[in-house]
Amino acid sequence: MEDITAAELRQRTANKEALHVIDVREEWEYEEKNIGAKNIPLGTLPHRVNELEALKDQELIVHCRSGKRSANAKKFLEQQGFTKVRNLLEGIEGYL
């Protein structure tokens, strides 16, 4: 699935859409600033992927600081059978 821009995510958030957003940054980064996403650091994702099992066929937006770690998370999730994963291209830095 194609990635998502910060502008599109801001618009969808403003429209109060129900979104499934995963923040793959470390806990300390999440504590400094976050957009209310579920925090699953990239390093723990393989051990916690079962927490997302119910979302396998739903749109899932992953983000990090700049978009690199979340691109890796997207690839991993797709390898696990997730069908609608989108990476936030500019990361949280582009969103805020």
VEXFI-862313 format. One record per residue: residue in one letter; x, y, z of N, C-alpha, C, O, CB in turn. Coordinates in nm, 2 decimals. Glycine has a CB too. Layout:
BEGIN
<atom residu="A" n_east="X" n_north="Y" n_up="Z" ca_east="X" ca_north="Y" ca_up="Z" c_east="X" c_north="Y" c_up="Z" o_east="X" o_north="Y" o_up="Z" cb_east="X" cb_north="Y" cb_up="Z"/>
...
//
This chain:
BEGIN
<atom residu="M" n_east="0.09" n_north="-0.12" n_up="0.00" ca_east="0.00" ca_north="0.00" ca_up="0.00" c_east="0.09" c_north="0.12" c_up="0.00" o_east="0.20" o_north="0.12" o_up="0.06" cb_east="-0.10" cb_north="0.00" cb_up="0.12"/>
<atom residu="E" n_east="0.04" n_north="0.23" n_up="-0.07" ca_east="0.13" ca_north="0.35" ca_up="-0.07" c_east="0.14" c_north="0.42" c_up="0.06" o_east="0.05" o_north="0.41" o_up="0.14" cb_east="0.07" cb_north="0.44" cb_up="-0.18"/>
<atom residu="D" n_east="0.25" n_north="0.49" n_up="0.08" ca_east="0.27" ca_north="0.55" ca_up="0.21" c_east="0.18" c_north="0.68" c_up="0.22" o_east="0.11" o_north="0.71" o_up="0.13" cb_east="0.42" cb_north="0.59" cb_up="0.22"/>
<atom residu="I" n_east="0.19" n_north="0.74" n_up="0.34" ca_east="0.10" ca_north="0.85" ca_up="0.37" c_east="0.19" c_north="0.97" c_up="0.40" o_east="0.29" o_north="0.96" o_up="0.47" cb_east="0.01" cb_north="0.82" cb_up="0.49"/>
<atom residu="T" n_east="0.14" n_north="1.09" n_up="0.36" ca_east="0.21" ca_north="1.21" ca_up="0.39" c_east="0.16" c_north="1.27" c_up="0.52" o_east="0.05" o_north="1.23" o_up="0.57" cb_east="0.20" cb_north="1.31" cb_up="0.28"/>
<atom residu="A" n_east="0.24" n_north="1.35" n_up="0.58" ca_east="0.20" ca_north="1.42" ca_up="0.71" c_east="0.08" c_north="1.50" c_up="0.68" o_east="-0.01" o_north="1.50" o_up="0.77" cb_east="0.32" cb_north="1.51" cb_up="0.76"/>
<atom residu="A" n_east="0.07" n_north="1.57" n_up="0.57" ca_east="-0.05" ca_north="1.65" ca_up="0.54" c_east="-0.18" c_north="1.57" c_up="0.54" o_east="-0.28" o_north="1.61" o_up="0.59" cb_east="-0.03" cb_north="1.72" cb_up="0.41"/>
<atom residu="E" n_east="-0.17" n_north="1.45" n_up="0.47" ca_east="-0.29" ca_north="1.36" ca_up="0.47" c_east="-0.32" c_north="1.31" c_up="0.60" o_east="-0.44" o_north="1.31" o_up="0.64" cb_east="-0.26" cb_north="1.24" cb_up="0.37"/>
<atom residu="L" n_east="-0.23" n_north="1.27" n_up="0.68" ca_east="-0.26" ca_north="1.22" ca_up="0.82" c_east="-0.32" c_north="1.34" c_up="0.90" o_east="-0.41" o_north="1.31" o_up="0.98" cb_east="-0.13" cb_north="1.17" cb_up="0.89"/>
<atom residu="R" n_east="-0.26" n_north="1.46" n_up="0.89" ca_east="-0.32" ca_north="1.57" ca_up="0.97" c_east="-0.47" c_north="1.59" c_up="0.93" o_east="-0.55" o_north="1.61" o_up="1.01" cb_east="-0.24" cb_north="1.70" cb_up="0.94"/>
<atom residu="Q" n_east="-0.50" n_north="1.58" n_up="0.80" ca_east="-0.63" ca_north="1.60" ca_up="0.75" c_east="-0.72" c_north="1.50" c_up="0.80" o_east="-0.84" o_north="1.52" o_up="0.85" cb_east="-0.64" cb_north="1.61" cb_up="0.60"/>
<atom residu="R" n_east="-0.68" n_north="1.37" n_up="0.80" ca_east="-0.76" ca_north="1.26" ca_up="0.84" c_east="-0.78" c_north="1.27" c_up="0.99" o_east="-0.89" o_north="1.23" o_up="1.04" cb_east="-0.70" cb_north="1.13" cb_up="0.81"/>
<atom residu="T" n_east="-0.68" n_north="1.31" n_up="1.07" ca_east="-0.70" ca_north="1.33" ca_up="1.21" c_east="-0.80" c_north="1.44" c_up="1.24" o_east="-0.88" o_north="1.43" o_up="1.33" cb_east="-0.56" cb_north="1.36" cb_up="1.28"/>
<atom residu="A" n_east="-0.78" n_north="1.55" n_up="1.17" ca_east="-0.88" ca_north="1.66" ca_up="1.18" c_east="-1.02" c_north="1.62" c_up="1.16" o_east="-1.11" o_north="1.68" o_up="1.22" cb_east="-0.84" cb_north="1.78" cb_up="1.09"/>
<atom residu="N" n_east="-1.04" n_north="1.53" n_up="1.06" ca_east="-1.17" ca_north="1.48" ca_up="1.03" c_east="-1.22" c_north="1.37" c_up="1.13" o_east="-1.33" o_north="1.32" o_up="1.12" cb_east="-1.17" cb_north="1.42" cb_up="0.89"/>
<atom residu="K" n_east="-1.14" n_north="1.35" n_up="1.23" ca_east="-1.17" ca_north="1.26" ca_up="1.34" c_east="-1.19" c_north="1.11" c_up="1.29" o_east="-1.28" o_north="1.04" o_up="1.35" cb_east="-1.30" cb_north="1.30" cb_up="1.41"/>
<atom residu="E" n_east="-1.12" n_north="1.07" n_up="1.19" ca_east="-1.12" ca_north="0.94" ca_up="1.14" c_east="-1.07" c_north="0.84" c_up="1.25" o_east="-0.97" o_north="0.88" o_up="1.32" cb_east="-1.05" cb_north="0.92" cb_up="1.01"/>
<atom residu="A" n_east="-1.12" n_north="0.73" n_up="1.26" ca_east="-1.07" ca_north="0.62" ca_up="1.35" c_east="-0.95" c_north="0.56" c_up="1.27" o_east="-0.96" o_north="0.49" o_up="1.17" cb_east="-1.18" cb_north="0.51" cb_up="1.38"/>
<atom residu="L" n_east="-0.83" n_north="0.59" n_up="1.33" ca_east="-0.70" ca_north="0.54" ca_up="1.26" c_east="-0.63" c_north="0.45" c_up="1.36" o_east="-0.63" o_north="0.46" o_up="1.48" cb_east="-0.62" cb_north="0.66" cb_up="1.22"/>
<atom residu="H" n_east="-0.55" n_north="0.36" n_up="1.30" ca_east="-0.47" ca_north="0.27" ca_up="1.37" c_east="-0.32" c_north="0.31" c_up="1.34" o_east="-0.27" o_north="0.28" o_up="1.24" cb_east="-0.49" cb_north="0.11" cb_up="1.34"/>
<atom residu="V" n_east="-0.26" n_north="0.38" n_up="1.44" ca_east="-0.13" ca_north="0.44" ca_up="1.42" c_east="-0.03" c_north="0.38" c_up="1.52" o_east="-0.06" o_north="0.37" o_up="1.64" cb_east="-0.13" cb_north="0.59" cb_up="1.44"/>
<atom residu="I" n_east="0.08" n_north="0.33" n_up="1.48" ca_east="0.18" ca_north="0.27" ca_up="1.56" c_east="0.31" c_north="0.35" c_up="1.55" o_east="0.36" o_north="0.39" o_up="1.44" cb_east="0.21" cb_north="0.12" cb_up="1.52"/>
<atom residu="D" n_east="0.36" n_north="0.39" n_up="1.67" ca_east="0.48" ca_north="0.47" ca_up="1.68" c_east="0.60" c_north="0.37" c_up="1.71" o_east="0.59" o_north="0.31" o_up="1.82" cb_east="0.47" cb_north="0.58" cb_up="1.79"/>
<atom residu="V" n_east="0.70" n_north="0.36" n_up="1.62" ca_east="0.80" ca_north="0.26" ca_up="1.64" c_east="0.93" c_north="0.32" c_up="1.70" o_east="1.03" o_north="0.25" o_up="1.70" cb_east="0.83" cb_north="0.19" cb_up="1.51"/>
<atom residu="R" n_east="0.92" n_north="0.44" n_up="1.76" ca_east="1.03" ca_north="0.50" ca_up="1.82" c_east="1.05" c_north="0.44" c_up="1.96" o_east="0.97" o_north="0.36" o_up="2.01" cb_east="1.01" cb_north="0.65" cb_up="1.84"/>
<atom residu="E" n_east="1.17" n_north="0.47" n_up="2.02" ca_east="1.19" ca_north="0.42" ca_up="2.16" c_east="1.10" c_north="0.49" c_up="2.26" o_east="1.05" o_north="0.59" o_up="2.23" cb_east="1.34" cb_north="0.44" cb_up="2.20"/>
<atom residu="E" n_east="1.08" n_north="0.42" n_up="2.38" ca_east="0.99" ca_north="0.48" ca_up="2.48" c_east="1.03" c_north="0.62" c_up="2.52" o_east="0.94" o_north="0.70" o_up="2.53" cb_east="0.99" cb_north="0.39" cb_up="2.60"/>
<atom residu="W" n_east="1.16" n_north="0.65" n_up="2.53" ca_east="1.20" ca_north="0.78" ca_up="2.58" c_east="1.17" c_north="0.89" c_up="2.47" o_east="1.13" o_north="1.00" o_up="2.50" cb_east="1.35" cb_north="0.79" cb_up="2.60"/>
<atom residu="E" n_east="1.17" n_north="0.85" n_up="2.34" ca_east="1.13" ca_north="0.94" ca_up="2.24" c_east="0.98" c_north="0.97" c_up="2.24" o_east="0.94" o_north="1.08" o_up="2.22" cb_east="1.17" cb_north="0.89" cb_up="2.10"/>
<atom residu="Y" n_east="0.91" n_north="0.86" n_up="2.26" ca_east="0.76" ca_north="0.87" ca_up="2.27" c_east="0.72" c_north="0.96" c_up="2.39" o_east="0.63" o_north="1.04" o_up="2.38" cb_east="0.70" cb_north="0.73" cb_up="2.29"/>
<atom residu="E" n_east="0.79" n_north="0.95" n_up="2.50" ca_east="0.76" ca_north="1.03" ca_up="2.62" c_east="0.79" c_north="1.18" c_up="2.60" o_east="0.72" o_north="1.26" o_up="2.65" cb_east="0.84" cb_north="0.98" cb_up="2.74"/>
<atom residu="E" n_east="0.89" n_north="1.21" n_up="2.51" ca_east="0.92" ca_north="1.35" ca_up="2.48" c_east="0.81" c_north="1.41" c_up="2.40" o_east="0.77" o_north="1.53" o_up="2.43" cb_east="1.05" cb_north="1.36" cb_up="2.41"/>
<atom residu="K" n_east="0.76" n_north="1.35" n_up="2.30" ca_east="0.65" ca_north="1.40" ca_up="2.22" c_east="0.59" c_north="1.28" c_up="2.15" o_east="0.66" o_north="1.19" o_up="2.10" cb_east="0.69" cb_north="1.51" cb_up="2.12"/>
<atom residu="N" n_east="0.45" n_north="1.29" n_up="2.14" ca_east="0.38" ca_north="1.18" ca_up="2.06" c_east="0.25" c_north="1.23" c_up="2.01" o_east="0.21" o_north="1.34" o_up="2.05" cb_east="0.36" cb_north="1.06" cb_up="2.15"/>
<atom residu="I" n_east="0.19" n_north="1.16" n_up="1.92" ca_east="0.06" ca_north="1.20" ca_up="1.86" c_east="-0.05" c_north="1.11" c_up="1.91" o_east="-0.15" o_north="1.10" o_up="1.84" cb_east="0.07" cb_north="1.20" cb_up="1.71"/>
<atom residu="G" n_east="-0.02" n_north="1.03" n_up="2.02" ca_east="-0.13" ca_north="0.95" ca_up="2.07" c_east="-0.13" c_north="0.81" c_up="2.01" o_east="-0.23" o_north="0.73" o_up="2.03" cb_east="-0.26" cb_north="1.01" cb_up="2.05"/>
<atom residu="A" n_east="-0.03" n_north="0.77" n_up="1.93" ca_east="-0.03" ca_north="0.64" ca_up="1.87" c_east="0.01" c_north="0.53" c_up="1.98" o_east="0.06" o_north="0.57" o_up="2.08" cb_east="0.07" cb_north="0.64" cb_up="1.75"/>
<atom residu="K" n_east="-0.01" n_north="0.41" n_up="1.94" ca_east="0.04" ca_north="0.30" ca_up="2.03" c_east="0.19" c_north="0.29" c_up="2.01" o_east="0.24" o_north="0.29" o_up="1.89" cb_east="-0.03" cb_north="0.16" cb_up="1.99"/>
<atom residu="N" n_east="0.26" n_north="0.28" n_up="2.12" ca_east="0.41" ca_north="0.28" ca_up="2.11" c_east="0.46" c_north="0.13" c_up="2.11" o_east="0.44" o_north="0.07" o_up="2.22" cb_east="0.47" cb_north="0.36" cb_up="2.22"/>
<atom residu="I" n_east="0.52" n_north="0.09" n_up="2.00" ca_east="0.58" ca_north="-0.04" ca_up="2.00" c_east="0.72" c_north="-0.02" c_up="1.93" o_east="0.73" o_north="-0.01" o_up="1.81" cb_east="0.50" cb_north="-0.15" cb_up="1.92"/>
<atom residu="P" n_east="0.83" n_north="0.00" n_up="2.01" ca_east="0.96" ca_north="0.03" ca_up="1.95" c_east="1.00" c_north="-0.08" c_up="1.85" o_east="0.97" o_north="-0.20" o_up="1.87" cb_east="1.06" cb_north="0.04" cb_up="2.06"/>
<atom residu="L" n_east="1.06" n_north="-0.03" n_up="1.74" ca_east="1.10" ca_north="-0.12" ca_up="1.63" c_east="1.17" c_north="-0.25" c_up="1.68" o_east="1.14" o_north="-0.36" o_up="1.63" cb_east="1.19" cb_north="-0.05" cb_up="1.54"/>
<atom residu="G" n_east="1.26" n_north="-0.24" n_up="1.78" ca_east="1.33" ca_north="-0.35" ca_up="1.83" c_east="1.25" c_north="-0.46" c_up="1.90" o_east="1.28" o_north="-0.57" o_up="1.91" cb_east="1.44" cb_north="-0.31" cb_up="1.92"/>
<atom residu="T" n_east="1.13" n_north="-0.42" n_up="1.95" ca_east="1.04" ca_north="-0.51" ca_up="2.02" c_east="0.93" c_north="-0.56" c_up="1.93" o_east="0.85" o_north="-0.65" o_up="1.96" cb_east="0.98" cb_north="-0.44" cb_up="2.14"/>
<atom residu="L" n_east="0.92" n_north="-0.50" n_up="1.81" ca_east="0.81" ca_north="-0.54" ca_up="1.72" c_east="0.80" c_north="-0.69" c_up="1.69" o_east="0.68" o_north="-0.74" o_up="1.69" cb_east="0.82" cb_north="-0.46" cb_up="1.59"/>
<atom residu="P" n_east="0.91" n_north="-0.75" n_up="1.66" ca_east="0.89" ca_north="-0.90" ca_up="1.63" c_east="0.83" c_north="-0.98" c_up="1.75" o_east="0.76" o_north="-1.08" o_up="1.73" cb_east="1.03" cb_north="-0.96" cb_up="1.60"/>
<atom residu="H" n_east="0.86" n_north="-0.93" n_up="1.87" ca_east="0.81" ca_north="-1.00" ca_up="1.99" c_east="0.66" c_north="-0.95" c_up="2.03" o_east="0.60" o_north="-1.02" o_up="2.11" cb_east="0.90" cb_north="-0.97" cb_up="2.11"/>
<atom residu="R" n_east="0.62" n_north="-0.84" n_up="1.97" ca_east="0.49" ca_north="-0.79" ca_up="2.00" c_east="0.39" c_north="-0.78" c_up="1.89" o_east="0.28" o_north="-0.73" o_up="1.90" cb_east="0.50" cb_north="-0.65" cb_up="2.06"/>
<atom residu="V" n_east="0.43" n_north="-0.84" n_up="1.77" ca_east="0.34" ca_north="-0.83" ca_up="1.65" c_east="0.21" c_north="-0.90" c_up="1.68" o_east="0.11" o_north="-0.86" o_up="1.62" cb_east="0.41" cb_north="-0.90" cb_up="1.54"/>
<atom residu="N" n_east="0.20" n_north="-0.99" n_up="1.77" ca_east="0.07" ca_north="-1.05" ca_up="1.80" c_east="-0.03" c_north="-0.95" c_up="1.86" o_east="-0.15" o_north="-0.97" o_up="1.85" cb_east="0.09" cb_north="-1.16" cb_up="1.91"/>
<atom residu="E" n_east="0.02" n_north="-0.84" n_up="1.92" ca_east="-0.07" ca_north="-0.74" ca_up="1.97" c_east="-0.15" c_north="-0.67" c_up="1.85" o_east="-0.25" o_north="-0.61" o_up="1.88" cb_east="0.01" cb_north="-0.63" cb_up="2.05"/>
<atom residu="L" n_east="-0.10" n_north="-0.69" n_up="1.73" ca_east="-0.16" ca_north="-0.62" ca_up="1.62" c_east="-0.24" c_north="-0.72" c_up="1.53" o_east="-0.29" o_north="-0.68" o_up="1.42" cb_east="-0.05" cb_north="-0.55" cb_up="1.53"/>
<atom residu="E" n_east="-0.24" n_north="-0.84" n_up="1.57" ca_east="-0.30" ca_north="-0.95" ca_up="1.48" c_east="-0.44" c_north="-0.91" c_up="1.43" o_east="-0.47" o_north="-0.94" o_up="1.32" cb_east="-0.31" cb_north="-1.08" cb_up="1.57"/>
<atom residu="A" n_east="-0.52" n_north="-0.85" n_up="1.51" ca_east="-0.66" ca_north="-0.82" ca_up="1.47" c_east="-0.66" c_north="-0.71" c_up="1.36" o_east="-0.77" o_north="-0.69" o_up="1.30" cb_east="-0.74" cb_north="-0.77" cb_up="1.59"/>
<atom residu="L" n_east="-0.55" n_north="-0.64" n_up="1.34" ca_east="-0.55" ca_north="-0.54" ca_up="1.24" c_east="-0.48" c_north="-0.58" c_up="1.10" o_east="-0.45" o_north="-0.50" o_up="1.02" cb_east="-0.47" cb_north="-0.42" cb_up="1.29"/>
<atom residu="K" n_east="-0.46" n_north="-0.71" n_up="1.09" ca_east="-0.39" ca_north="-0.76" ca_up="0.97" c_east="-0.45" c_north="-0.72" c_up="0.84" o_east="-0.37" o_north="-0.69" o_up="0.74" cb_east="-0.39" cb_north="-0.91" cb_up="0.97"/>
<atom residu="D" n_east="-0.58" n_north="-0.70" n_up="0.83" ca_east="-0.64" ca_north="-0.66" ca_up="0.70" c_east="-0.70" c_north="-0.52" c_up="0.71" o_east="-0.78" o_north="-0.48" o_up="0.62" cb_east="-0.75" cb_north="-0.75" cb_up="0.66"/>
<atom residu="Q" n_east="-0.66" n_north="-0.44" n_up="0.81" ca_east="-0.70" ca_north="-0.30" ca_up="0.82" c_east="-0.59" c_north="-0.21" c_up="0.80" o_east="-0.47" o_north="-0.25" o_up="0.81" cb_east="-0.76" cb_north="-0.28" cb_up="0.97"/>
<atom residu="E" n_east="-0.62" n_north="-0.08" n_up="0.76" ca_east="-0.51" ca_north="0.01" ca_up="0.74" c_east="-0.43" c_north="0.04" c_up="0.87" o_east="-0.49" o_north="0.06" o_up="0.98" cb_east="-0.57" cb_north="0.15" cb_up="0.69"/>
<atom residu="L" n_east="-0.30" n_north="0.03" n_up="0.86" ca_east="-0.22" ca_north="0.05" ca_up="0.98" c_east="-0.11" c_north="0.15" c_up="0.94" o_east="-0.04" o_north="0.12" o_up="0.84" cb_east="-0.15" cb_north="-0.09" cb_up="1.03"/>
<atom residu="I" n_east="-0.10" n_north="0.26" n_up="1.01" ca_east="0.00" ca_north="0.36" ca_up="0.98" c_east="0.11" c_north="0.35" c_up="1.08" o_east="0.08" o_north="0.35" o_up="1.20" cb_east="-0.07" cb_north="0.50" cb_up="0.98"/>
<atom residu="V" n_east="0.23" n_north="0.34" n_up="1.03" ca_east="0.35" ca_north="0.33" ca_up="1.12" c_east="0.43" c_north="0.46" c_up="1.11" o_east="0.44" o_north="0.51" o_up="1.00" cb_east="0.43" cb_north="0.21" cb_up="1.09"/>
<atom residu="H" n_east="0.49" n_north="0.50" n_up="1.22" ca_east="0.57" ca_north="0.62" ca_up="1.21" c_east="0.69" c_north="0.62" c_up="1.31" o_east="0.68" o_north="0.54" o_up="1.41" cb_east="0.49" cb_north="0.75" cb_up="1.23"/>
<atom residu="C" n_east="0.79" n_north="0.70" n_up="1.28" ca_east="0.90" ca_north="0.71" ca_up="1.37" c_east="0.94" c_north="0.86" c_up="1.37" o_east="0.85" o_north="0.95" o_up="1.35" cb_east="1.03" cb_north="0.62" cb_up="1.33"/>
<atom residu="R" n_east="1.06" n_north="0.90" n_up="1.39" ca_east="1.10" ca_north="1.04" ca_up="1.39" c_east="1.10" c_north="1.09" c_up="1.25" o_east="1.05" o_north="1.20" o_up="1.22" cb_east="1.24" cb_north="1.05" cb_up="1.46"/>
<atom residu="S" n_east="1.17" n_north="1.02" n_up="1.16" ca_east="1.19" ca_north="1.07" ca_up="1.02" c_east="1.13" c_north="0.99" c_up="0.91" o_east="1.12" o_north="1.03" o_up="0.80" cb_east="1.33" cb_north="1.09" cb_up="1.00"/>
<atom residu="G" n_east="1.09" n_north="0.86" n_up="0.94" ca_east="1.04" ca_north="0.77" ca_up="0.84" c_east="1.12" c_north="0.65" c_up="0.81" o_east="1.08" o_north="0.56" o_up="0.73" cb_east="1.01" cb_north="0.85" cb_up="0.72"/>
<atom residu="K" n_east="1.25" n_north="0.65" n_up="0.86" ca_east="1.34" ca_north="0.53" ca_up="0.82" c_east="1.30" c_north="0.41" c_up="0.90" o_east="1.28" o_north="0.30" o_up="0.84" cb_east="1.48" cb_north="0.57" cb_up="0.85"/>
<atom residu="R" n_east="1.29" n_north="0.42" n_up="1.03" ca_east="1.26" ca_north="0.30" ca_up="1.12" c_east="1.12" c_north="0.25" c_up="1.08" o_east="1.10" o_north="0.13" o_up="1.08" cb_east="1.27" cb_north="0.34" cb_up="1.27"/>
<atom residu="S" n_east="1.03" n_north="0.34" n_up="1.06" ca_east="0.89" ca_north="0.30" ca_up="1.02" c_east="0.89" c_north="0.23" c_up="0.89" o_east="0.80" o_north="0.15" o_up="0.86" cb_east="0.80" cb_north="0.42" cb_up="1.03"/>
<atom residu="A" n_east="0.98" n_north="0.27" n_up="0.79" ca_east="0.99" ca_north="0.20" ca_up="0.67" c_east="1.03" c_north="0.05" c_up="0.69" o_east="0.97" o_north="-0.04" o_up="0.63" cb_east="1.09" cb_north="0.27" cb_up="0.57"/>
<atom residu="N" n_east="1.12" n_north="0.03" n_up="0.78" ca_east="1.16" ca_north="-0.11" ca_up="0.82" c_east="1.04" c_north="-0.18" c_up="0.89" o_east="1.02" o_north="-0.30" o_up="0.86" cb_east="1.28" cb_north="-0.10" cb_up="0.91"/>
<atom residu="A" n_east="0.97" n_north="-0.11" n_up="0.97" ca_east="0.85" ca_north="-0.17" ca_up="1.04" c_east="0.75" c_north="-0.21" c_up="0.93" o_east="0.69" o_north="-0.32" o_up="0.95" cb_east="0.79" cb_north="-0.07" cb_up="1.14"/>
<atom residu="K" n_east="0.73" n_north="-0.13" n_up="0.84" ca_east="0.63" ca_north="-0.16" ca_up="0.73" c_east="0.67" c_north="-0.28" c_up="0.66" o_east="0.59" o_north="-0.37" o_up="0.64" cb_east="0.62" cb_north="-0.04" cb_up="0.63"/>
<atom residu="K" n_east="0.80" n_north="-0.29" n_up="0.62" ca_east="0.85" ca_north="-0.42" ca_up="0.55" c_east="0.83" c_north="-0.54" c_up="0.64" o_east="0.78" o_north="-0.64" o_up="0.59" cb_east="1.00" cb_north="-0.40" cb_up="0.51"/>
<atom residu="F" n_east="0.86" n_north="-0.53" n_up="0.76" ca_east="0.85" ca_north="-0.64" ca_up="0.85" c_east="0.70" c_north="-0.68" c_up="0.86" o_east="0.67" o_north="-0.80" o_up="0.85" cb_east="0.90" cb_north="-0.61" cb_up="0.99"/>
<atom residu="L" n_east="0.61" n_north="-0.59" n_up="0.89" ca_east="0.47" ca_north="-0.62" ca_up="0.90" c_east="0.41" c_north="-0.68" c_up="0.77" o_east="0.33" o_north="-0.77" o_up="0.78" cb_east="0.39" cb_north="-0.49" cb_up="0.94"/>
<atom residu="E" n_east="0.45" n_north="-0.63" n_up="0.66" ca_east="0.41" ca_north="-0.69" ca_up="0.53" c_east="0.45" c_north="-0.84" c_up="0.52" o_east="0.38" o_north="-0.92" o_up="0.47" cb_east="0.46" cb_north="-0.61" cb_up="0.41"/>
<atom residu="Q" n_east="0.58" n_north="-0.86" n_up="0.57" ca_east="0.63" ca_north="-1.00" ca_up="0.57" c_east="0.55" c_north="-1.09" c_up="0.66" o_east="0.54" o_north="-1.21" o_up="0.64" cb_east="0.78" cb_north="-1.00" cb_up="0.61"/>
<atom residu="Q" n_east="0.48" n_north="-1.03" n_up="0.76" ca_east="0.40" ca_north="-1.11" ca_up="0.86" c_east="0.26" c_north="-1.12" c_up="0.81" o_east="0.17" o_north="-1.17" o_up="0.88" cb_east="0.41" cb_north="-1.04" cb_up="0.99"/>
<atom residu="G" n_east="0.23" n_north="-1.07" n_up="0.69" ca_east="0.09" ca_north="-1.09" ca_up="0.63" c_east="0.00" c_north="-0.97" c_up="0.65" o_east="-0.12" o_north="-0.98" o_up="0.62" cb_east="0.03" cb_north="-1.20" cb_up="0.70"/>
<atom residu="F" n_east="0.05" n_north="-0.85" n_up="0.70" ca_east="-0.03" ca_north="-0.73" ca_up="0.71" c_east="-0.05" c_north="-0.68" c_up="0.57" o_east="0.05" o_north="-0.66" o_up="0.50" cb_east="0.03" cb_north="-0.63" cb_up="0.81"/>
<atom residu="T" n_east="-0.17" n_north="-0.64" n_up="0.53" ca_east="-0.19" ca_north="-0.61" ca_up="0.39" c_east="-0.21" c_north="-0.46" c_up="0.36" o_east="-0.21" o_north="-0.42" o_up="0.24" cb_east="-0.32" cb_north="-0.68" cb_up="0.35"/>
<atom residu="K" n_east="-0.23" n_north="-0.38" n_up="0.46" ca_east="-0.26" ca_north="-0.24" ca_up="0.44" c_east="-0.17" c_north="-0.15" c_up="0.53" o_east="-0.22" o_north="-0.06" o_up="0.60" cb_east="-0.40" cb_north="-0.21" cb_up="0.46"/>
<atom residu="V" n_east="-0.04" n_north="-0.17" n_up="0.52" ca_east="0.05" ca_north="-0.09" ca_up="0.61" c_east="0.10" c_north="0.04" c_up="0.53" o_east="0.14" o_north="0.03" o_up="0.41" cb_east="0.17" cb_north="-0.17" cb_up="0.65"/>
<atom residu="R" n_east="0.09" n_north="0.15" n_up="0.60" ca_east="0.14" ca_north="0.28" ca_up="0.54" c_east="0.24" c_north="0.34" c_up="0.63" o_east="0.22" o_north="0.35" o_up="0.75" cb_east="0.02" cb_north="0.37" cb_up="0.51"/>
<atom residu="N" n_east="0.35" n_north="0.39" n_up="0.57" ca_east="0.45" ca_north="0.46" ca_up="0.64" c_east="0.43" c_north="0.61" c_up="0.64" o_east="0.40" o_north="0.66" o_up="0.53" cb_east="0.60" cb_north="0.42" cb_up="0.59"/>
<atom residu="L" n_east="0.44" n_north="0.68" n_up="0.75" ca_east="0.43" ca_north="0.82" ca_up="0.75" c_east="0.56" c_north="0.88" c_up="0.70" o_east="0.66" o_north="0.87" o_up="0.77" cb_east="0.40" cb_north="0.88" cb_up="0.90"/>
<atom residu="L" n_east="0.56" n_north="0.93" n_up="0.58" ca_east="0.69" ca_north="0.96" ca_up="0.51" c_east="0.78" c_north="1.06" c_up="0.58" o_east="0.90" o_north="1.04" o_up="0.58" cb_east="0.65" cb_north="1.02" cb_up="0.38"/>
<atom residu="E" n_east="0.73" n_north="1.16" n_up="0.64" ca_east="0.81" ca_north="1.26" ca_up="0.70" c_east="0.83" c_north="1.23" c_up="0.85" o_east="0.90" o_north="1.31" o_up="0.92" cb_east="0.75" cb_north="1.40" cb_up="0.68"/>
<atom residu="G" n_east="0.77" n_north="1.13" n_up="0.90" ca_east="0.78" ca_north="1.10" ca_up="1.04" c_east="0.71" c_north="1.20" c_up="1.13" o_east="0.64" o_north="1.29" o_up="1.08" cb_east="0.92" cb_north="1.08" cb_up="1.08"/>
<atom residu="I" n_east="0.73" n_north="1.19" n_up="1.26" ca_east="0.66" ca_north="1.28" ca_up="1.35" c_east="0.72" c_north="1.42" c_up="1.33" o_east="0.65" o_north="1.52" o_up="1.36" cb_east="0.68" cb_north="1.23" cb_up="1.50"/>
<atom residu="E" n_east="0.84" n_north="1.43" n_up="1.29" ca_east="0.90" ca_north="1.56" ca_up="1.27" c_east="0.83" c_north="1.64" c_up="1.16" o_east="0.81" o_north="1.76" o_up="1.17" cb_east="1.05" cb_north="1.55" cb_up="1.23"/>
<atom residu="G" n_east="0.78" n_north="1.57" n_up="1.06" ca_east="0.70" ca_north="1.64" ca_up="0.95" c_east="0.56" c_north="1.66" c_up="0.99" o_east="0.49" o_north="1.75" o_up="0.94" cb_east="0.71" cb_north="1.55" cb_up="0.83"/>
<atom residu="Y" n_east="0.51" n_north="1.58" n_up="1.09" ca_east="0.37" ca_north="1.59" ca_up="1.13" c_east="0.35" c_north="1.71" c_up="1.22" o_east="0.25" o_north="1.78" o_up="1.21" cb_east="0.32" cb_north="1.46" cb_up="1.19"/>
<atom residu="L" n_east="0.44" n_north="1.72" n_up="1.32" ca_east="0.42" ca_north="1.83" ca_up="1.42" c_east="0.46" c_north="1.97" c_up="1.37" o_east="0.45" o_north="2.06" o_up="1.45" cb_east="0.50" cb_north="1.79" cb_up="1.54"/>
//
